[in-house]
Each structure stands twice: as C-alpha cells, then as structure tokens.
C-alpha cells in the first residue's frame, strides 16, 4: 500500500542524468520536508491539506513550464521559483530552477549538491509557508 505524502519532489530528466545522486538526495528531502512540515503544524485541518509538488528544473525546462498559460493562480516567489495553485483540488505545483551559475558550481563541486538542494528547496517551502500563513520550517 502506497500513501501519497503532501509534499513530493519531481526531477527534470536532464538533471537526473547530470547529477546521478540527485534522485536519492531528493527522496531523503521529501521524507524530511514532510516530517518538518507536519511538526510545524501544516496539516492541522485534515480536510483541507494542500498537496505541494516541487519540480526541480533546468533553466530551459523551467521557462517552458512557467511560460505555459494556466487557469490556476500563478504565484511568483523569485526569478527561479514559480507556482501554480489549483484551488479546486488543493494542489500547489511549484517549479524551481537550478540556474546556469548554480549548475556550473554544482558540476565543479559535486560535494555541495545535497546541502545546496536542501537549502534551496527549504527556502522555497518557507516562501510557500509565508504565502499560505503556515509556520516556517
């Protein structure tokens, strides 16, 4: 039996190929972020839980995803983080780009990958929390 957790992380295929450890890093972060948001009280109203899908993208795929017209509410957090909120289904789909300069840095210093991705996604989750009036993690 598989239970869908409120926060999921999806990776662009190009990034999975470029950084082979990225999938295992984001699997760990997915569990960690779900636990942290639960302890921060994000899921107090079980009938009104917002599912958050974080999609980590390349600069090109980020532009493709965010330039597509959508019926959902668009929320711009930064140049590299945009979400679309489907109020009818309580789903927030957030696209997060690893910028060109970040990709170059991570290519040169692969040891930074886990910590960098954690910090970036945590920052985005805290921007979402602020927007939704949730406690930060």
SEKOL-680654 format. One record per atom (N, C-alpha, C, O): residue number from 1; atom name; x, y, z. Coordinates in Angstrom, 3 decimals, padded with zeros to 6 digits, always signed. Layout:
BEGIN
REC;num;atome;u;v;w
REC;NUM;CA;X;Y;Z
...
REM end
This chain:
BEGIN
REC;num;atome;u;v;w
REC;1;N;+000.842;-001.174;+000.000
REC;1;CA;+000.000;+000.000;+000.000
REC;1;C;+000.890;+001.240;+000.000
REC;1;O;+001.814;+001.351;+000.805
REC;2;N;+000.607;+002.157;-000.897
REC;2;CA;+001.382;+003.386;-001.024
REC;2;C;+000.505;+004.578;-000.665
REC;2;O;-000.600;+004.727;-001.185
REC;3;N;+001.005;+005.416;+000.220
REC;3;CA;+000.270;+006.595;+000.648
REC;3;C;+000.948;+007.821;+000.054
REC;3;O;+002.162;+007.985;+000.175
REC;4;N;+000.162;+008.683;-000.590
REC;4;CA;+000.698;+009.915;-001.156
REC;4;C;+000.933;+010.919;-000.035
REC;4;O;+000.009;+011.268;+000.700
REC;5;N;+002.168;+011.379;+000.091
REC;5;CA;+002.506;+012.380;+001.094
REC;5;C;+002.189;+013.773;+000.547
REC;5;O;+002.168;+013.969;-000.668
REC;6;N;+001.943;+014.737;+001.433
REC;6;CA;+001.560;+016.074;+000.977
REC;6;C;+002.637;+016.791;+000.159
REC;6;O;+002.312;+017.603;-000.708
REC;7;N;+003.904;+016.504;+000.422
REC;7;CA;+004.982;+017.155;-000.334
REC;7;C;+005.695;+016.099;-001.172
REC;7;O;+006.152;+015.078;-000.658
REC;8;N;+005.778;+016.366;-002.467
REC;8;CA;+006.514;+015.475;-003.356
REC;8;C;+007.526;+016.306;-004.143
REC;8;O;+007.327;+017.499;-004.371
REC;9;N;+008.606;+015.657;-004.550
REC;9;CA;+009.657;+016.324;-005.321
REC;9;C;+009.863;+015.540;-006.609
REC;9;O;+010.116;+014.335;-006.589
REC;10;N;+009.750;+016.243;-007.725
REC;10;CA;+009.983;+015.641;-009.038
REC;10;C;+011.217;+016.289;-009.655
REC;10;O;+011.494;+017.468;-009.433
REC;11;N;+011.951;+015.500;-010.430
REC;11;CA;+013.181;+015.986;-011.048
REC;11;C;+013.086;+015.967;-012.563
REC;11;O;+012.537;+015.035;-013.150
REC;12;N;+013.615;+016.983;-013.177
REC;12;CA;+013.753;+017.028;-014.613
REC;12;C;+014.707;+015.904;-015.032
REC;12;O;+015.721;+015.679;-014.370
REC;13;N;+014.396;+015.204;-016.115
REC;13;CA;+015.206;+014.068;-016.567
REC;13;C;+016.653;+014.456;-016.855
REC;13;O;+017.572;+013.690;-016.565
REC;14;N;+016.855;+015.628;-017.416
REC;14;CA;+018.210;+016.087;-017.725
REC;14;C;+019.036;+016.236;-016.442
REC;14;O;+020.221;+015.905;-016.420
REC;15;N;+018.405;+016.733;-015.380
REC;15;CA;+019.108;+016.884;-014.104
REC;15;C;+019.439;+015.525;-013.492
REC;15;O;+020.500;+015.352;-012.893
REC;16;N;+018.525;+014.559;-013.645
REC;16;CA;+018.792;+013.208;-013.126
REC;16;C;+020.018;+012.597;-013.800
REC;16;O;+020.803;+011.897;-013.161
REC;17;N;+020.176;+012.866;-015.086
REC;17;CA;+021.340;+012.347;-015.814
REC;17;C;+022.608;+013.102;-015.439
REC;17;O;+023.676;+012.505;-015.311
REC;18;N;+022.490;+014.396;-015.267
REC;18;CA;+023.654;+015.227;-014.961
REC;18;C;+024.195;+014.960;-013.552
REC;18;O;+025.406;+014.957;-013.334
REC;19;N;+023.285;+014.737;-012.605
REC;19;CA;+023.671;+014.512;-011.211
REC;19;C;+023.055;+013.195;-010.742
REC;19;O;+021.906;+013.167;-010.299
REC;20;N;+023.817;+012.106;-010.840
REC;20;CA;+023.273;+010.773;-010.573
REC;20;C;+022.784;+010.604;-009.133
REC;20;O;+021.900;+009.784;-008.886
REC;21;N;+023.329;+011.351;-008.185
REC;21;CA;+022.912;+011.227;-006.786
REC;21;C;+021.689;+012.083;-006.447
REC;21;O;+021.160;+011.997;-005.339
REC;22;N;+021.246;+012.899;-007.386
REC;22;CA;+020.165;+013.840;-007.099
REC;22;C;+018.861;+013.148;-006.722
REC;22;O;+018.135;+013.638;-005.857
REC;23;N;+018.552;+012.026;-007.350
REC;23;CA;+017.302;+011.318;-007.044
REC;23;C;+017.295;+010.825;-005.600
REC;23;O;+016.294;+010.986;-004.901
REC;24;N;+018.378;+010.236;-005.150
REC;24;CA;+018.416;+009.753;-003.761
REC;24;C;+018.406;+010.928;-002.781
REC;24;O;+017.823;+010.828;-001.701
REC;25;N;+019.040;+012.028;-003.146
REC;25;CA;+019.034;+013.223;-002.297
REC;25;C;+017.610;+013.746;-002.144
REC;25;O;+017.173;+014.053;-001.034
REC;26;N;+016.889;+013.849;-003.254
REC;26;CA;+015.521;+014.393;-003.175
REC;26;C;+014.557;+013.419;-002.512
REC;26;O;+013.583;+013.854;-001.898
REC;27;N;+014.796;+012.123;-002.618
REC;27;CA;+013.955;+011.158;-001.884
REC;27;C;+014.076;+011.381;-000.383
REC;27;O;+013.079;+011.366;+000.339
REC;28;N;+015.306;+011.587;+000.080
REC;28;CA;+015.548;+011.858;+001.502
REC;28;C;+014.904;+013.180;+001.907
REC;28;O;+014.275;+013.277;+002.961
REC;29;N;+015.066;+014.193;+001.064
REC;29;CA;+014.497;+015.512;+001.371
REC;29;C;+012.978;+015.478;+001.404
REC;29;O;+012.355;+016.167;+002.212
REC;30;N;+012.388;+014.688;+000.541
REC;30;CA;+010.935;+014.551;+000.523
REC;30;C;+010.433;+014.064;+001.881
REC;30;O;+009.489;+014.626;+002.437
REC;31;N;+011.063;+013.022;+002.410
REC;31;CA;+010.687;+012.494;+003.726
REC;31;C;+010.944;+013.534;+004.818
REC;31;O;+010.108;+013.751;+005.695
REC;32;N;+012.102;+014.164;+004.750
REC;32;CA;+012.478;+015.170;+005.751
REC;32;C;+011.495;+016.349;+005.747
REC;32;O;+011.035;+016.773;+006.808
REC;33;N;+011.173;+016.878;+004.562
REC;33;CA;+010.266;+018.024;+004.479
REC;33;C;+008.854;+017.665;+004.925
REC;33;O;+008.182;+018.483;+005.554
REC;34;N;+008.396;+016.459;+004.611
REC;34;CA;+007.066;+016.051;+005.073
REC;34;C;+007.029;+015.976;+006.593
REC;34;O;+006.041;+016.376;+007.210
REC;35;N;+008.088;+015.471;+007.196
REC;35;CA;+008.149;+015.409;+008.659
REC;35;C;+008.217;+016.814;+009.261
REC;35;O;+007.492;+017.118;+010.209
REC;36;N;+009.077;+017.664;+008.719
REC;36;CA;+009.223;+019.018;+009.261
REC;36;C;+007.937;+019.826;+009.145
REC;36;O;+007.576;+020.553;+010.070
REC;37;N;+007.249;+019.706;+008.025
REC;37;CA;+006.004;+020.465;+007.858
REC;37;C;+004.901;+019.908;+008.760
REC;37;O;+004.049;+020.654;+009.242
REC;38;N;+004.923;+018.600;+008.984
REC;38;CA;+003.947;+018.012;+009.901
REC;38;C;+004.177;+018.549;+011.318
REC;38;O;+003.226;+018.947;+011.991
REC;39;N;+005.432;+018.560;+011.770
REC;39;CA;+005.718;+019.039;+013.124
REC;39;C;+005.513;+020.548;+013.243
REC;39;O;+005.328;+021.060;+014.347
REC;40;N;+005.544;+021.272;+012.108
REC;40;CA;+005.287;+022.713;+012.121
REC;40;C;+003.795;+023.022;+012.073
REC;40;O;+003.399;+024.187;+012.097
REC;41;N;+002.965;+021.977;+012.005
REC;41;CA;+001.521;+022.166;+012.050
REC;41;C;+000.856;+022.522;+010.738
REC;41;O;-000.220;+023.120;+010.731
REC;42;N;+001.486;+022.161;+009.618
REC;42;CA;+000.902;+022.483;+008.318
REC;42;C;-000.361;+021.686;+008.010
REC;42;O;-001.139;+022.080;+007.141
REC;43;N;-000.577;+020.570;+008.709
REC;43;CA;-001.670;+019.664;+008.349
REC;43;C;-002.715;+019.548;+009.449
REC;43;O;-003.306;+018.484;+009.634
REC;44;N;-002.945;+020.628;+010.175
REC;44;CA;-003.899;+020.608;+011.279
REC;44;C;-005.318;+020.295;+010.831
REC;44;O;-006.037;+019.571;+011.520
REC;45;N;-005.725;+020.825;+009.696
REC;45;CA;-007.065;+020.584;+009.161
REC;45;C;-006.959;+019.490;+008.097
REC;45;O;-006.635;+019.763;+006.941
REC;46;N;-007.237;+018.252;+008.504
REC;46;CA;-007.061;+017.114;+007.593
REC;46;C;-007.971;+017.155;+006.373
REC;46;O;-007.699;+016.493;+005.371
REC;47;N;-009.043;+017.925;+006.452
REC;47;CA;-009.959;+018.036;+005.313
REC;47;C;-009.486;+019.089;+004.313
REC;47;O;-010.049;+019.220;+003.226
REC;48;N;-008.443;+019.842;+004.688
REC;48;CA;-008.016;+020.958;+003.847
REC;48;C;-006.496;+020.973;+003.661
REC;48;O;-005.871;+022.032;+003.722
REC;49;N;-005.912;+019.809;+003.435
REC;49;CA;-004.465;+019.705;+003.248
REC;49;C;-004.110;+020.088;+001.813
REC;49;O;-004.735;+019.628;+000.857
REC;50;N;-003.098;+020.935;+001.686
REC;50;CA;-002.625;+021.339;+000.369
REC;50;C;-001.454;+020.435;-000.020
REC;50;O;-000.453;+020.350;+000.692
REC;51;N;-001.600;+019.767;-001.156
REC;51;CA;-000.511;+018.949;-001.692
REC;51;C;+000.440;+019.869;-002.444
REC;51;O;+000.017;+020.677;-003.271
REC;52;N;+001.718;+019.737;-002.151
REC;52;CA;+002.736;+020.580;-002.772
REC;52;C;+003.673;+019.690;-003.580
REC;52;O;+004.307;+018.782;-003.043
REC;53;N;+003.748;+019.963;-004.866
REC;53;CA;+004.668;+019.240;-005.739
REC;53;C;+005.770;+020.215;-006.151
REC;53;O;+005.516;+021.209;-006.831
REC;54;N;+006.985;+019.914;-005.728
REC;54;CA;+008.148;+020.712;-006.096
REC;54;C;+008.804;+020.056;-007.304
REC;54;O;+009.246;+018.910;-007.224
REC;55;N;+008.870;+020.767;-008.410
REC;55;CA;+009.520;+020.253;-009.615
REC;55;C;+010.833;+020.996;-009.806
REC;55;O;+010.847;+022.207;-010.026
REC;56;N;+011.936;+020.259;-009.720
REC;56;CA;+013.256;+020.848;-009.881
REC;56;C;+013.607;+020.785;-011.364
REC;56;O;+013.603;+019.716;-011.975
REC;57;N;+013.910;+021.947;-011.928
REC;57;CA;+014.048;+022.075;-013.376
REC;57;C;+015.378;+022.698;-013.787
REC;57;O;+016.062;+023.333;-012.985
REC;58;N;+015.728;+022.500;-015.058
REC;58;CA;+016.832;+023.231;-015.671
REC;58;C;+016.292;+024.619;-016.036
REC;58;O;+015.077;+024.819;-016.027
REC;59;N;+017.158;+025.571;-016.353
REC;59;CA;+016.634;+026.883;-016.755
REC;59;C;+015.692;+026.807;-017.965
REC;59;O;+014.687;+027.516;-018.019
REC;60;N;+016.020;+025.952;-018.925
REC;60;CA;+015.185;+025.825;-020.123
REC;60;C;+013.837;+025.201;-019.791
REC;60;O;+012.797;+025.724;-020.192
REC;61;N;+013.845;+024.086;-019.059
REC;61;CA;+012.567;+023.436;-018.727
REC;61;C;+011.734;+024.305;-017.785
REC;61;O;+010.505;+024.288;-017.850
REC;62;N;+012.396;+025.061;-016.913
REC;62;CA;+011.688;+025.988;-016.027
REC;62;C;+010.913;+027.014;-016.849
REC;62;O;+009.735;+027.265;-016.593
REC;63;N;+011.582;+027.602;-017.836
REC;63;CA;+010.907;+028.586;-018.691
REC;63;C;+009.760;+027.962;-019.470
REC;63;O;+008.705;+028.579;-019.625
REC;64;N;+009.958;+026.743;-019.960
REC;64;CA;+008.890;+026.051;-020.695
REC;64;C;+007.675;+025.824;-019.788
REC;64;O;+006.535;+026.043;-020.198
REC;65;N;+007.935;+025.382;-018.548
REC;65;CA;+006.844;+025.072;-017.617
REC;65;C;+006.108;+026.330;-017.152
REC;65;O;+004.885;+026.323;-017.016
REC;66;N;+006.845;+027.388;-016.915
REC;66;CA;+006.218;+028.580;-016.336
REC;66;C;+005.675;+029.549;-017.375
REC;66;O;+004.880;+030.427;-017.040
REC;67;N;+006.089;+029.405;-018.629
REC;67;CA;+005.567;+030.275;-019.680
REC;67;C;+004.265;+029.747;-020.273
REC;67;O;+003.616;+030.438;-021.058
REC;68;N;+003.884;+028.534;-019.906
REC;68;CA;+002.659;+027.931;-020.402
REC;68;C;+001.461;+028.560;-019.689
REC;68;O;+001.425;+028.600;-018.459
REC;69;N;+000.486;+029.049;-020.448
REC;69;CA;-000.693;+029.631;-019.798
REC;69;C;-001.405;+028.592;-018.922
REC;69;O;-001.489;+027.416;-019.276
REC;70;N;-001.905;+029.041;-017.795
REC;70;CA;-002.585;+028.138;-016.860
REC;70;C;-003.826;+028.809;-016.314
REC;70;O;-003.866;+030.027;-016.136
REC;71;N;-004.838;+027.999;-016.049
REC;71;CA;-006.068;+028.501;-015.440
REC;71;C;-005.885;+028.690;-013.938
REC;71;O;-006.698;+029.346;-013.285
REC;72;N;-004.814;+028.113;-013.392
REC;72;CA;-004.575;+028.171;-011.955
REC;72;C;-003.879;+029.480;-011.581
REC;72;O;-003.241;+030.128;-012.412
REC;73;N;-004.019;+029.849;-010.305
REC;73;CA;-003.407;+031.074;-009.801
REC;73;C;-001.888;+030.952;-009.837
REC;73;O;-001.321;+030.002;-009.297
REC;74;N;-001.234;+031.916;-010.474
REC;74;CA;+000.234;+031.934;-010.561
REC;74;C;+000.783;+032.761;-009.403
REC;74;O;+000.293;+033.852;-009.110
REC;75;N;+001.826;+032.209;-008.745
REC;75;CA;+002.490;+032.900;-007.650
REC;75;C;+003.986;+032.917;-007.959
REC;75;O;+004.616;+031.864;-008.058
REC;76;N;+004.550;+034.113;-008.109
REC;76;CA;+005.977;+034.261;-008.365
REC;76;C;+006.673;+034.542;-007.038
REC;76;O;+006.404;+035.554;-006.392
REC;77;N;+007.571;+033.638;-006.634
REC;77;CA;+008.327;+033.816;-005.394
REC;77;C;+009.670;+034.488;-005.674
REC;77;O;+010.145;+035.299;-004.879
REC;78;N;+010.273;+034.146;-006.807
REC;78;CA;+011.579;+034.671;-007.211
REC;78;C;+011.732;+034.381;-008.699
REC;78;O;+010.856;+033.777;-009.318
REC;79;N;+012.857;+034.818;-009.266
REC;79;CA;+013.109;+034.555;-010.687
REC;79;C;+013.208;+033.075;-010.992
REC;79;O;+012.982;+032.651;-012.125
REC;80;N;+013.553;+032.273;-009.962
REC;80;CA;+013.759;+030.844;-010.182
REC;80;C;+012.767;+029.963;-009.415
REC;80;O;+013.002;+028.767;-009.238
REC;81;N;+011.665;+030.555;-008.962
REC;81;CA;+010.643;+029.781;-008.239
REC;81;C;+009.253;+030.372;-008.499
REC;81;O;+008.955;+031.504;-008.119
REC;82;N;+008.419;+029.570;-009.158
REC;82;CA;+007.066;+029.982;-009.520
REC;82;C;+006.127;+028.822;-009.237
REC;82;O;+006.463;+027.664;-009.486
REC;83;N;+004.945;+029.140;-008.714
REC;83;CA;+003.979;+028.060;-008.500
REC;83;C;+002.637;+028.397;-009.125
REC;83;O;+002.326;+029.550;-009.426
REC;84;N;+001.865;+027.350;-009.304
REC;84;CA;+000.503;+027.461;-009.803
REC;84;C;-000.386;+026.723;-008.808
REC;84;O;-000.168;+025.547;-008.516
REC;85;N;-001.390;+027.426;-008.293
REC;85;CA;-002.249;+026.860;-007.254
REC;85;C;-003.592;+026.471;-007.837
REC;85;O;-004.346;+027.319;-008.314
REC;86;N;-003.884;+025.181;-007.795
REC;86;CA;-005.170;+024.631;-008.226
REC;86;C;-006.069;+024.586;-006.987
REC;86;O;-006.056;+023.612;-006.235
REC;87;N;-006.847;+025.647;-006.785
REC;87;CA;-007.674;+025.775;-005.578
REC;87;C;-008.748;+024.687;-005.497
REC;87;O;-009.097;+024.236;-004.406
REC;88;N;-009.268;+024.272;-006.647
REC;88;CA;-010.333;+023.265;-006.656
REC;88;C;-009.862;+021.929;-006.092
REC;88;O;-010.624;+021.224;-005.431
REC;89;N;-008.598;+021.585;-006.357
REC;89;CA;-008.057;+020.300;-005.913
REC;89;C;-007.033;+020.429;-004.788
REC;89;O;-006.457;+019.429;-004.358
REC;90;N;-006.800;+021.662;-004.305
REC;90;CA;-005.833;+021.926;-003.233
REC;90;C;-004.435;+021.403;-003.569
REC;90;O;-003.784;+020.752;-002.751
REC;91;N;-003.988;+021.707;-004.797
REC;91;CA;-002.659;+021.284;-005.239
REC;91;C;-001.863;+022.525;-005.640
REC;91;O;-002.317;+023.345;-006.437
REC;92;N;-000.678;+022.639;-005.073
REC;92;CA;+000.236;+023.717;-005.420
REC;92;C;+001.410;+023.085;-006.142
REC;92;O;+002.174;+022.322;-005.551
REC;93;N;+001.554;+023.404;-007.419
REC;93;CA;+002.666;+022.861;-008.203
REC;93;C;+003.704;+023.961;-008.338
REC;93;O;+003.456;+024.989;-008.968
REC;94;N;+004.863;+023.738;-007.744
REC;94;CA;+005.913;+024.750;-007.709
REC;94;C;+007.101;+024.302;-008.558
REC;94;O;+007.620;+023.198;-008.394
REC;95;N;+007.516;+025.174;-009.460
REC;95;CA;+008.666;+024.910;-010.318
REC;95;C;+009.852;+025.695;-009.778
REC;95;O;+009.772;+026.905;-009.563
REC;96;N;+010.957;+024.982;-009.564
REC;96;CA;+012.174;+025.584;-009.012
REC;96;C;+013.307;+025.301;-009.988
REC;96;O;+013.597;+024.146;-010.301
REC;97;N;+013.944;+026.368;-010.468
REC;97;CA;+015.043;+026.205;-011.420
REC;97;C;+016.379;+026.182;-010.710
REC;97;O;+016.628;+026.954;-009.784
REC;98;N;+017.229;+025.285;-011.162
REC;98;CA;+018.641;+025.379;-010.824
REC;98;C;+019.218;+026.261;-011.930
REC;98;O;+019.234;+025.856;-013.093
REC;99;N;+019.685;+027.445;-011.589
REC;99;CA;+020.144;+028.407;-012.586
REC;99;C;+021.442;+027.944;-013.246
REC;99;O;+022.102;+027.020;-012.770
REC;100;N;+021.791;+028.601;-014.345
REC;100;CA;+023.025;+028.248;-015.061
REC;100;C;+024.242;+028.340;-014.142
REC;100;O;+025.083;+027.441;-014.136
REC;101;N;+024.338;+029.417;-013.370
REC;101;CA;+025.504;+029.574;-012.490
REC;101;C;+025.506;+028.521;-011.385
REC;101;O;+026.569;+028.045;-010.987
REC;102;N;+024.334;+028.158;-010.889
REC;102;CA;+024.254;+027.105;-009.874
REC;102;C;+024.679;+025.760;-010.462
REC;102;O;+025.390;+024.993;-009.813
REC;103;N;+024.243;+025.478;-011.686
REC;103;CA;+024.612;+024.215;-012.337
REC;103;C;+026.124;+024.125;-012.556
REC;103;O;+026.724;+023.067;-012.369
REC;104;N;+026.728;+025.238;-012.950
REC;104;CA;+028.183;+025.255;-013.147
REC;104;C;+028.887;+024.991;-011.818
REC;104;O;+029.814;+024.184;-011.754
REC;105;N;+028.451;+025.666;-010.767
REC;105;CA;+029.035;+025.481;-009.438
REC;105;C;+028.898;+024.029;-008.973
REC;105;O;+029.853;+023.441;-008.467
REC;106;N;+027.706;+023.459;-009.146
REC;106;CA;+027.460;+022.090;-008.690
REC;106;C;+028.218;+021.064;-009.532
REC;106;O;+028.607;+020.011;-009.027
REC;107;N;+028.427;+021.368;-010.807
REC;107;CA;+029.249;+020.491;-011.654
REC;107;C;+030.692;+020.468;-011.168
REC;107;O;+031.333;+019.418;-011.130
REC;108;N;+031.186;+021.634;-010.800
REC;108;CA;+032.579;+021.747;-010.352
REC;108;C;+032.786;+021.217;-008.936
REC;108;O;+033.859;+020.712;-008.605
REC;109;N;+031.750;+021.335;-008.102
REC;109;CA;+031.854;+020.950;-006.690
REC;109;C;+030.663;+020.059;-006.316
REC;109;O;+029.735;+020.503;-005.640
REC;110;N;+030.699;+018.816;-006.757
REC;110;CA;+029.559;+017.910;-006.550
REC;110;C;+029.271;+017.643;-005.071
REC;110;O;+028.159;+017.251;-004.718
REC;111;N;+030.268;+017.855;-004.205
REC;111;CA;+030.048;+017.644;-002.774
REC;111;C;+029.018;+018.626;-002.213
REC;111;O;+028.440;+018.381;-001.154
REC;112;N;+028.789;+019.731;-002.917
REC;112;CA;+027.835;+020.743;-002.459
REC;112;C;+026.385;+020.395;-002.801
REC;112;O;+025.459;+021.022;-002.286
REC;113;N;+026.189;+019.411;-003.655
REC;113;CA;+024.863;+019.128;-004.204
REC;113;C;+023.789;+018.922;-003.138
REC;113;O;+022.760;+019.597;-003.171
REC;114;N;+024.001;+018.020;-002.209
REC;114;CA;+022.968;+017.698;-001.211
REC;114;C;+022.602;+018.918;-000.368
REC;114;O;+021.423;+019.237;-000.215
REC;115;N;+023.594;+019.590;+000.170
REC;115;CA;+023.326;+020.750;+001.012
REC;115;C;+022.695;+021.890;+000.248
REC;115;O;+021.804;+022.571;+000.757
REC;116;N;+023.158;+022.104;-000.985
REC;116;CA;+022.622;+023.187;-001.799
REC;116;C;+021.152;+022.958;-002.127
REC;116;O;+020.331;+023.860;-001.958
REC;117;N;+020.817;+021.758;-002.595
REC;117;CA;+019.435;+021.449;-002.966
REC;117;C;+018.531;+021.535;-001.733
REC;117;O;+017.414;+022.046;-001.817
REC;118;N;+019.007;+021.040;-000.598
REC;118;CA;+018.218;+021.128;+000.632
REC;118;C;+017.919;+022.578;+000.989
REC;118;O;+016.773;+022.921;+001.280
REC;119;N;+018.929;+023.422;+000.968
REC;119;CA;+018.743;+024.834;+001.325
REC;119;C;+017.794;+025.536;+000.358
REC;119;O;+016.925;+026.303;+000.772
REC;120;N;+017.971;+025.266;-000.925
REC;120;CA;+017.144;+025.936;-001.929
REC;120;C;+015.677;+025.525;-001.804
REC;120;O;+014.788;+026.376;-001.829
REC;121;N;+015.424;+024.225;-001.670
REC;121;CA;+014.037;+023.761;-001.572
REC;121;C;+013.409;+024.171;-000.237
REC;121;O;+012.216;+024.471;-000.185
REC;122;N;+014.190;+024.186;+000.830
REC;122;CA;+013.687;+024.633;+002.128
REC;122;C;+013.291;+026.110;+002.060
REC;122;O;+012.262;+026.511;+002.602
REC;123;N;+014.118;+026.907;+001.389
REC;123;CA;+013.806;+028.328;+001.223
REC;123;C;+012.493;+028.502;+000.462
REC;123;O;+011.663;+029.330;+000.834
REC;124;N;+012.309;+027.730;-000.593
REC;124;CA;+011.075;+027.808;-001.380
REC;124;C;+009.877;+027.380;-000.528
REC;124;O;+008.825;+028.018;-000.572
REC;125;N;+010.033;+026.302;+000.248
REC;125;CA;+008.937;+025.870;+001.116
REC;125;C;+008.585;+026.941;+002.140
REC;125;O;+007.413;+027.112;+002.474
REC;126;N;+009.574;+027.659;+002.641
REC;126;CA;+009.292;+028.730;+003.588
REC;126;C;+008.616;+029.923;+002.916
REC;126;O;+007.815;+030.610;+003.549
REC;127;N;+008.922;+030.177;+001.655
REC;127;CA;+008.198;+031.209;+000.901
REC;127;C;+006.739;+030.798;+000.699
REC;127;O;+005.829;+031.622;+000.794
REC;128;N;+006.534;+029.521;+000.421
REC;128;CA;+005.162;+028.995;+000.291
REC;128;C;+004.448;+029.113;+001.629
REC;128;O;+003.289;+029.527;+001.682
REC;129;N;+005.136;+028.748;+002.719
REC;129;CA;+004.540;+028.838;+004.053
REC;129;C;+004.108;+030.259;+004.378
REC;129;O;+003.025;+030.484;+004.917
REC;130;N;+004.959;+031.208;+004.048
REC;130;CA;+004.626;+032.616;+004.289
REC;130;C;+003.374;+033.019;+003.520
REC;130;O;+002.495;+033.696;+004.055
REC;131;N;+003.303;+032.601;+002.277
REC;131;CA;+002.156;+032.934;+001.421
REC;131;C;+000.859;+032.306;+001.937
REC;131;O;-000.213;+032.904;+001.839
REC;132;N;+000.971;+031.086;+002.489
REC;132;CA;-000.207;+030.356;+002.969
REC;132;C;-000.468;+030.557;+004.463
REC;132;O;-001.376;+029.941;+005.022
REC;133;N;+000.316;+031.407;+005.105
REC;133;CA;+000.203;+031.688;+006.542
REC;133;C;+000.448;+030.441;+007.391
REC;133;O;-000.237;+030.209;+008.388
REC;134;N;+001.438;+029.641;+006.978
REC;134;CA;+001.867;+028.478;+007.748
REC;134;C;+003.125;+028.854;+008.521
REC;134;O;+003.792;+029.837;+008.198
REC;135;N;+003.445;+028.069;+009.540
REC;135;CA;+004.699;+028.265;+010.282
REC;135;C;+005.867;+027.847;+009.402
REC;135;O;+005.761;+026.872;+008.659
REC;136;N;+006.979;+028.572;+009.476
REC;136;CA;+008.137;+028.170;+008.676
REC;136;C;+008.753;+026.883;+009.229
REC;136;O;+008.529;+026.506;+010.379
REC;137;N;+009.530;+026.228;+008.377
REC;137;CA;+010.218;+025.004;+008.819
REC;137;C;+011.695;+025.289;+009.010
REC;137;O;+012.454;+024.392;+009.380
REM end
